Amino acid sequence: MQNFSKESLNITKEKLNEFKQLFPEVFGEGKVDFERLKLILGKNVSISDERYVLNWENKSGVFTAVQTPTTKALYFVPEESVKPDSTENLFIENITKI
C-alpha cells in the first residue's frame, strides 16, 4: 500500500518553480526581479491599476491563505443533504478525518 502525504500542495513553491523554468534570468538571490521581468516582457506588461476592482478587508490575506498548505479536507455529509441523488446542492463539512 502506497502512503500519501496528508498535506496539500505548496502552490506558491510550485508556481515559482514553473516560473523559474520559464524565466530563470529574472531570479536573483531566490527572488523575482520584477524590473528585469518588465524589460524581458516589454510592451506586454501592464502595470496600471485595474479598471474595475472588488475590494474587501484583508483581501491580500485571502491570496496568502489559498496558497498555504493544509491537511484539512472537505467531506460530503449525505445525511444533512436534501435529495443528494437528484440535486447538485450538497452539504459539505470541513473536518479532518484520519
Secondary structure as UniProt FT lines:
FT   HELIX           11..22
FT   HELIX           24..26
FT   STRAND          27..28
FT   TURN            29..30
FT   STRAND          31..32
FT   HELIX           34..41
FT   HELIX           42..44
FT   TURN            57..58
FT   HELIX           59..66
FT   STRAND          73..76
FT   HELIX           78..80
FT   TURN            84..86
FT   STRAND          92..95
//
